[in-house]
């Protein structure tokens, strides 16, 4: 059993093409011996976004705070707020965006541990 406080997890920058204003915390991962999924928390500052991208793995998301959007392949914004859940299937084109001008957009992202 592992219990960990988010405040105790190292914050790292996300340095990928198309990323703006994102940090990541790897809350539980392969180094912890998780059998299937790694749990990450992303914080997007106001105006921050991930790249508009696709990959071969699914991810499950739980919005913790703020407001944002999950963009689809056509650029349509699907609004997300605290308490919402989203699922991105393998090969879905997607992008997360913070739509607030004043507060961070924070969400949990669970992915297969090989993709952490």
Helices and strands as residue ranges (DSSP letters): G 6-8, E 12-13, E 20-28, G 30-32, E 37-49, E 59-65, E 67-71, E 77-81, E 85-88, E 95-98, E 105-112, G 113-115
